Amino acid sequence: MSFQPQMKSVRQGVTVVDALKCRAFNGVIADLWRAQCEPGARGEYISPYPRLFIVLDKAGGDFETWLDPQRDDRMRTSRQGSISYLPADVPVWGRTRESMRIRHLDLHFNPDEIAERLSERLDVALLAQPRIMFEDERIMALARMIAAECAASDGRHDLYGDSLALALLIDLFQVRRGQPRKRSSLTAGQLRRVTDYICAHSGANIRLQDLAALVDLSQSHFSHAFKAATGLPPHQFQLQERVRRGQAMLAAGAHSLTDIAVESGFADQAHFTRVFRRIVGETPAAWQRSRRLVG
């Protein structure tokens, strides 16, 4: 986990119903909460990092949220599907009038890490501007998919949730496509260092930030430089290496497809077969049969 939000909160009449479900991505931490609020429940929250508070489901009464405890006229009443954005170190207050059960997603993010991945800074004015209880169908759709990943005991590859979180922030901060910049390729020494590492750890979950650190580059710069050198993104290169490892085991003929899939770093035989067919053009079994005929 690259950063620790350490949000401070003071709550009265709020009970967490289920255990916190959490996923950490590159520069983003997603927390999925389910809570029971008694009538008159209240809370005060502040985080050292910017965050989004997204109401996924709500049953019972409403709750009110505001930024200035002395200004009731700035209160906003919650709705299911409402979103609040809080800049870093901005306190927020909330209270309920009736009993209520709520499921919400908190997204904490590090603006510097997100800017590094996008190769441009997030809009400073938008970063500093709180937005309380607004609605956005596209952001909500992405938030629900992130929440599903948090809740799943067998979630998809980290790149899936990572891409969803990045897409949500791109939408929130209205990041537009800039003019393409010409990127240099990795040097021969850098490429050898990275590919040797991928080959040695192809069966493991290799993080982009670990590969970038091997050659002392930002994640964004590394991704472009690696693709310029190999023609493939790092993740696709790792998949091809896993397939090559599977081919070597298939050629040896001493292992079952299930064992080969696991040893090669795939979730199961079906996953191995799907990726193998996409890269090689035929199933592992067909490839193995053709090798035997040639031999």
C-alpha positions as CSV (number, residue, x, y, z in Angstrom):
1,M,0.0,0.0,0.0
2,S,1.6,3.2,-1.1
3,F,0.0,5.6,1.4
4,Q,-2.1,5.5,4.6
5,P,-5.1,7.9,4.7
6,Q,-5.6,7.6,8.5
7,M,-8.9,9.4,8.4
8,K,-10.0,10.8,11.8
9,S,-13.7,10.5,12.8
10,V,-15.9,11.1,15.8
11,R,-19.2,9.2,15.6
12,Q,-22.2,8.9,17.8
13,G,-25.1,6.4,17.1
14,V,-23.3,4.9,14.1
15,T,-22.6,1.1,14.2
16,V,-20.6,-0.6,11.5
17,V,-22.6,-3.7,10.4
18,D,-20.1,-5.7,8.5
19,A,-16.3,-5.8,8.5
20,L,-14.6,-3.2,6.3
21,K,-14.0,-4.4,2.8
22,C,-10.9,-2.7,1.4
23,R,-8.8,-2.8,-1.9
24,A,-5.6,-0.9,-2.5
25,F,-4.7,0.2,-6.0
26,N,-1.9,2.5,-7.4
27,G,-2.5,5.8,-5.5
28,V,-6.1,4.9,-4.5
29,I,-7.5,3.1,-1.5
30,A,-11.2,1.9,-1.7
31,D,-13.1,1.2,1.5
32,L,-16.6,-0.3,1.4
33,W,-18.7,0.3,4.5
34,R,-22.1,-0.8,5.7
35,A,-23.5,0.9,8.8
36,Q,-26.6,1.3,10.9
37,C,-27.4,4.8,12.1
38,E,-29.8,5.4,15.0
39,P,-32.1,8.5,15.1
40,G,-30.0,11.5,15.9
41,A,-26.7,9.8,14.9
42,R,-24.0,12.2,14.0
43,G,-20.4,12.3,12.9
44,E,-17.4,14.4,12.1
45,Y,-14.8,13.3,9.6
46,I,-11.5,14.6,8.2
47,S,-8.8,13.0,6.1
48,P,-5.2,14.1,5.2
49,Y,-5.9,13.0,1.6
50,P,-8.7,14.0,-0.8
51,R,-11.6,11.5,-0.8
52,L,-15.0,10.7,-2.3
53,F,-17.9,9.6,-0.2
54,I,-20.4,7.7,-2.4
55,V,-23.8,6.5,-1.2
56,L,-24.5,3.2,-2.9
57,D,-27.6,2.1,-1.0
58,K,-29.7,3.6,1.7
59,A,-32.8,2.3,3.6
60,G,-34.8,4.3,6.1
61,G,-34.5,8.0,6.8
62,D,-32.2,10.6,5.3
63,F,-29.1,12.2,6.6
64,E,-27.7,15.7,6.2
65,T,-24.2,16.7,5.4
66,W,-22.5,20.1,5.6
67,L,-19.0,21.7,5.8
68,D,-19.6,24.5,8.2
69,P,-21.2,23.6,11.6
70,Q,-22.3,27.2,12.1
71,R,-24.2,27.4,8.7
72,D,-27.3,25.2,8.6
73,D,-28.2,26.8,5.3
74,R,-25.3,24.9,3.6
75,M,-26.7,21.5,4.5
76,R,-27.3,18.9,1.8
77,T,-29.8,16.1,2.3
78,S,-28.6,12.7,1.1
79,R,-30.0,10.6,-1.6
80,Q,-29.2,7.1,-2.8
81,G,-26.7,7.5,-5.5
82,S,-25.3,10.8,-4.2
83,I,-21.6,11.6,-4.3
84,S,-19.5,14.0,-2.1
85,Y,-15.9,15.1,-2.8
86,L,-13.8,16.4,0.1
87,P,-10.4,17.9,-0.4
88,A,-7.6,17.0,1.9
89,D,-7.9,18.3,5.5
90,V,-11.4,19.6,4.9
91,P,-13.8,18.5,7.8
92,V,-17.3,17.4,7.1
93,W,-20.2,16.9,9.4
94,G,-23.3,14.6,9.1
95,R,-26.4,13.7,11.1
96,T,-29.5,11.6,10.8
97,R,-33.0,12.4,12.0
98,E,-34.4,8.9,11.7
99,S,-33.1,5.3,11.8
100,M,-31.2,4.5,8.6
101,R,-29.0,1.8,7.1
102,I,-26.4,2.8,4.6
103,R,-23.8,1.2,2.3
104,H,-21.1,3.6,1.0
105,L,-17.8,3.6,-0.8
106,D,-14.9,5.8,0.3
107,L,-12.2,6.5,-2.2
108,H,-9.0,8.0,-0.8
109,F,-6.4,9.0,-3.3
110,N,-2.9,10.5,-3.5
111,P,-3.0,13.4,-6.1
112,D,0.8,13.2,-6.7
113,E,0.6,9.5,-7.5
114,I,-2.4,10.0,-9.8
115,A,-0.6,12.9,-11.5
116,E,2.5,10.8,-12.1
117,R,0.4,8.0,-13.7
118,L,-1.4,10.6,-15.9
119,S,1.8,12.5,-16.7
120,E,0.0,15.7,-15.8
121,R,-1.2,17.5,-12.7
122,L,-4.8,17.4,-11.6
123,D,-6.7,20.7,-11.8
124,V,-5.7,22.6,-8.6
125,A,-8.9,24.5,-8.5
126,L,-11.0,21.4,-8.7
127,L,-8.8,19.6,-6.1
128,A,-9.5,22.4,-3.6
129,Q,-13.2,22.7,-4.3
130,P,-15.5,20.5,-2.1
131,R,-18.7,19.2,-3.7
132,I,-21.4,17.9,-1.4
133,M,-24.1,15.5,-2.5
134,F,-24.0,15.7,-6.3
135,E,-25.1,13.2,-8.8
136,D,-23.2,11.7,-11.8
137,E,-24.4,8.6,-13.5
138,R,-21.0,7.7,-15.0
139,I,-19.1,8.1,-11.8
140,M,-21.7,6.2,-9.9
141,A,-21.5,3.3,-12.4
142,L,-17.7,3.1,-11.9
143,A,-18.1,3.3,-8.1
144,R,-20.5,0.4,-8.1
145,M,-18.1,-1.7,-10.1
146,I,-15.3,-0.8,-7.7
147,A,-17.5,-1.6,-4.7
148,A,-18.2,-5.1,-6.3
149,E,-14.5,-5.7,-6.5
150,C,-14.1,-4.7,-2.8
151,A,-16.9,-7.1,-1.8
152,A,-15.7,-10.0,-3.9
153,S,-13.7,-12.7,-2.2
154,D,-12.1,-13.7,-5.5
155,G,-11.8,-10.3,-7.2
156,R,-10.4,-9.8,-10.6
157,H,-6.8,-8.9,-11.4
158,D,-5.6,-5.7,-9.7
159,L,-5.4,-4.0,-13.0
160,Y,-9.2,-4.2,-13.3
161,G,-10.0,-2.3,-10.2
162,D,-7.0,0.0,-10.7
163,S,-8.3,1.0,-14.1
164,L,-11.8,1.6,-12.8
165,A,-10.5,3.9,-10.0
166,L,-8.3,5.8,-12.4
167,A,-11.2,6.2,-14.9
168,L,-13.4,7.6,-12.1
169,L,-10.8,10.2,-11.1
170,I,-10.3,11.2,-14.7
171,D,-14.0,11.8,-15.0
172,L,-14.2,13.6,-11.7
173,F,-11.4,16.0,-12.5
174,Q,-12.2,16.3,-16.2
175,V,-8.8,15.2,-17.4
176,R,-8.6,15.6,-21.2
177,R,-6.4,13.9,-23.7
178,G,-3.3,16.1,-24.2
179,Q,-1.0,16.3,-27.2
180,P,0.9,13.1,-27.5
181,R,4.6,13.3,-26.5
182,K,7.3,11.4,-28.1
183,R,8.7,8.9,-25.5
184,S,12.2,7.4,-25.5
185,S,12.6,3.6,-25.4
186,L,14.3,1.7,-22.6
187,T,18.0,1.2,-23.1
188,A,19.3,-2.3,-23.8
189,G,20.5,-2.6,-20.2
190,Q,17.2,-1.4,-18.7
191,L,15.2,-3.7,-21.0
192,R,17.3,-6.7,-20.0
193,R,16.9,-5.9,-16.3
194,V,13.1,-5.6,-16.6
195,T,12.6,-8.7,-18.8
196,D,14.8,-10.8,-16.7
197,Y,12.7,-9.8,-13.6
198,I,9.5,-10.6,-15.4
199,C,10.7,-14.0,-16.6
200,A,11.9,-14.9,-13.1
201,H,8.6,-13.8,-11.5
202,S,6.1,-14.4,-14.3
203,G,3.9,-16.6,-12.2
204,A,3.5,-13.9,-9.5
205,N,1.5,-10.7,-9.5
206,I,4.0,-8.1,-10.7
207,R,3.2,-4.5,-9.9
208,L,3.9,-1.7,-12.4
209,Q,5.5,0.4,-9.7
210,D,8.0,-2.4,-9.0
211,L,9.0,-2.7,-12.6
212,A,9.4,1.1,-12.9
213,A,11.5,1.2,-9.8
214,L,14.0,-1.3,-11.4
215,V,15.0,1.4,-13.9
216,D,14.3,4.4,-11.8
217,L,11.4,5.8,-13.9
218,S,7.9,7.0,-13.2
219,Q,5.2,4.5,-13.9
220,S,3.9,6.5,-16.8
221,H,7.3,7.0,-18.4
222,F,8.2,3.4,-17.9
223,S,5.0,2.1,-19.5
224,H,5.6,4.1,-22.6
225,A,9.3,3.3,-22.8
226,F,8.7,-0.4,-22.3
227,K,6.1,-0.5,-25.0
228,A,8.4,1.4,-27.3
229,A,11.1,-1.2,-26.7
230,T,9.0,-4.4,-27.0
231,G,5.8,-3.4,-28.8
232,L,3.8,-4.6,-25.8
233,P,2.5,-3.1,-22.5
234,P,4.3,-4.7,-19.4
235,H,1.2,-6.8,-18.5
236,Q,0.9,-8.3,-21.9
237,F,4.5,-9.1,-22.0
238,Q,4.1,-10.9,-18.7
239,L,1.1,-12.9,-20.1
240,Q,3.2,-14.0,-23.1
241,E,6.0,-15.1,-20.7
242,R,3.4,-17.1,-18.7
243,V,2.3,-18.8,-22.0
244,R,5.9,-19.5,-22.9
245,R,6.4,-21.2,-19.6
246,G,3.2,-23.2,-20.1
247,Q,4.4,-24.2,-23.6
248,A,7.7,-25.6,-22.1
249,M,5.7,-27.7,-19.6
250,L,3.3,-28.9,-22.3
251,A,6.2,-30.0,-24.5
252,A,7.7,-31.9,-21.6
253,G,4.4,-33.8,-21.3
254,A,4.8,-34.6,-17.6
255,H,2.0,-32.4,-16.2
256,S,-1.7,-32.0,-16.4
257,L,-3.3,-28.9,-17.8
258,T,-4.5,-27.9,-14.4
259,D,-1.0,-28.1,-12.9
260,I,0.5,-26.3,-15.8
261,A,-2.1,-23.4,-15.5
262,V,-1.3,-23.0,-11.8
263,E,2.5,-23.3,-12.3
264,S,2.4,-20.8,-15.1
265,G,0.6,-18.2,-12.9
266,F,-3.0,-18.4,-14.2
267,A,-6.1,-18.5,-12.0
268,D,-7.2,-21.9,-13.4
269,Q,-7.2,-24.1,-16.5
270,A,-10.0,-22.1,-18.2
271,H,-8.0,-18.9,-17.8
272,F,-4.9,-20.5,-19.1
273,T,-6.7,-21.9,-22.1
274,R,-8.4,-18.6,-22.9
275,V,-5.1,-16.6,-22.8
276,F,-3.1,-19.4,-24.6
277,R,-5.6,-19.5,-27.5
278,R,-5.6,-15.7,-27.8
279,I,-1.8,-15.5,-28.0
280,V,-0.9,-18.8,-29.8
281,G,-4.0,-19.2,-32.0
282,E,-5.0,-22.6,-30.7
283,T,-5.8,-24.4,-27.4
284,P,-3.1,-25.9,-25.2
285,A,-4.3,-29.4,-26.0
286,A,-4.3,-28.8,-29.8
287,W,-0.8,-27.2,-29.6
288,Q,0.5,-30.2,-27.5
289,R,-1.0,-32.7,-30.1
290,S,0.6,-30.9,-33.0
291,R,4.0,-30.9,-31.2
292,R,3.7,-34.7,-30.8
293,L,2.9,-35.2,-34.4
294,V,5.9,-33.1,-35.5
295,G,8.1,-35.0,-33.1
